[in-house]
């Protein structure tokens, strides 16, 4: 798996497995950062540490890159990632559409089928 492509490119398509692997990596890093915040004592009164805040901001770009490629696999524009801004329903829609539904079979306007390669 090309991790650089997975987290930095908005072009092409990825399957569900690749998206979930990317999400798992981002979550694992956030756990490590939270532990570092506890060890270093940099947690604020709100419960989030300084390092956690920095990581959260930095993780926005790779997350959107993952989502855009997964939307492409579903045959839709990466701009559909903005659905997450709709309270409650947006997050559920994103989870179901990207995490559980199969992508389009064969090539589409965004590239070849990632499962065929």
Secondary structure as UniProt FT lines:
FT   HELIX           3..8
FT   HELIX           16..40
FT   TURN            45..46
FT   HELIX           50..73
FT   TURN            74..75
FT   HELIX           78..85
FT   TURN            87..88
FT   HELIX           89..99
FT   TURN            109..110
FT   TURN            114..116
//
